[in-house]
Amino acid sequence: MRHMKGSTTKAARLIVVMGVSGAGKTTIGERLADALAVPFIDADNLHPRANVEKMRGGSPLEDADRWPWLEIVADAMRNTADKQGRVVCACSALRRDYRDHLIDKAGEPIAFVLLHGDKELIAERQANRTGHFMPPALLDSQFATLEPFEDDELGITLDVAYAVDDLVTQAVGFLQ
């Protein structure tokens, strides 16, 4: 677990649980939203059909695919927080410029929870899930794209080897 510098997490209305495919973003995001008694958004559900088909076909998204999607995600988070006070969103947000784009489009700080861990463990978890459009073959490209937090980012990195309850407890502690 590593806390980063930045503005206070208590002020952040927008929370993004991020990481590579199969890291547990949806599971942890849903549980974190429940623990905080706030709404949950799965950014995967906001992908345009063309993005889903591209990934389902085994091709990684390019930046031209991502920018409009990230804008949709930022709008959804901001609109939900405006109505409900705070929101948790599961979104890959693998690169610094993607995180910056989300912040810019949302128009306010975002607290990030990075789920990170051993590639073999994540690959095993990914292989055991059903019904997701992201094929395991794209995991290497996800790890190659992932950029860890920089010192000025508001975020925490959690090791996915821990139990779900432990990860949620660590995230809640970071956000309160």
N, C-alpha and C positions, 0 to 999 in steps of 0.2 A: 504494500500500500504506500502510495506516495502522494502527498498533497502538493499542489502547485500554488505559486503566487497568483495574485489577481484580486479582483474585488470580492467582497464577502459572498459566500454561497447562500446565506440567509436571505439576501436581497434578490437572488435569482428566481424569477417566476418560471423560467424555462429550464428544463433538465433534459439532457440527452444521454441515454445509455448507448454507448457506441462500441464498435469492435468489428472484427472480421465475421463473416458468415459462420454460424455455428458456435459462436462464443457464448451465446445465451442472452442476447439483447432483449428478446421478447419476454423470455421467462423472468429475467431479473427486472426488466422494465415494468411488467405487469405487477410483480410482487412489490416493487418499490412504490409504484403508484398507489397500491392498496395500503401500504404502510404509511404513506403520507396523506392518504384520503384525498387523492387528486385524480383527474382523468389520465388515461393512457392512450397514446397514439402510436401505431406501428407504421413507420415511414414506408415500409415495404408495400403497404396497402395504398400508398399514394403514387406509386410508380405509374407512369403512362404505360399503356399496353405494349408499345414498341420496346420499352426498356425490359419489361418482363420477358417478352419473346426473345430478345437478344440474349439475355442471361440464360434462359431456359435452353437456348440453342448452344450454350457453351462459350459464348463470347462475352468478355468483360465489357462493362460500360466505358465509354470514353467521356471526357469532360463535357463535350457538347451534349451528351445524354444527361449528365448529372446536374448541370447548372439549373435548368428549368425545374427539375424534380426537387432540388434543394430549396428553391424559392417557394414551391408548393408546401414543402415541409415547414419552412419558417413561418409562412402565413398561417398554416393550420395550428402550429404551436401558439403563436401570438394570439390568434382569435380565440382559441380555447382558454388560454390564460386570462384573456380579457373578460370572458364570461364566468370562468370557474376559479380564478385566482392564481392557479399554478398548474403545470402540466408536466408529465414525464413522456418522453418520446424515445422509441428505439429507432436508431438511425446509424448506419455504418460510419459516416463522417470520418473516414480513414486518414485524410490528409489535412494539414493545417489550413490550406486555402479553402477546403470544403467547410471546415468549422468556422473560419472567418466569414465565409459567404453566408452561412446560416445566421451568424450574429448580425452581420450587416443587413440582411433582408428582414430579420426579426426586429431590428432597431433597438435591441436591448441585450444585456449580458445573458449568456447561457452557461450553466454549470454542466460540465461533462463528466461522465462516469465511464472510463475505458475498461472494458473487460478484455483482459489479455492473458495469454498463457501459452503453454507448450503446443506446438503445431500438431503433434501426433494425437494429443488428447482432444483438441478441437476437431480434428479430422474424424476421429472415432465418433464423437458426438454428432457431427454433421451426417455421417454415414447412417446413423441410427434413427434419424428423423425422417418423417414421411410427409409428402404433400407440399414441399417447399420448392420454389422454382429455381433456386440457386444450386447448380450441380457441384458436387465435391471437387470436380476438376478445376474449378476457379479459385480454390482456396490458396494456392501458391500465389496467384496474382493479387489476392487480397492482402496476404502477408507482405508482399513486395510493395504494395501501395501504402500500407499503414505507416504513419509518422507519429512517433510518440509526442507527448505534450512538450511544449517549450515553456520556459520559466514564467512567461507572462500570461499563460493560459490558465483559466479557472477550471481545474479538473483533478480527478483522482484516478489512479490506475489500480485495478483490483485483479488479483490472480484467480483465474477461473478454476483452479484446482480446489479452491475452498467450496464448501457446501453452499447451496443457494441461500439458506437462512443467514449464514455468516456474511455473504456478499451483500445482502440487503441491509443487514445491520451496519456494516461498514459504510455503505452508501448513505444511509439515513444519518449516521453520525457526521459524515462529511457535510451534509446538506443542512444540518440544524445548528 
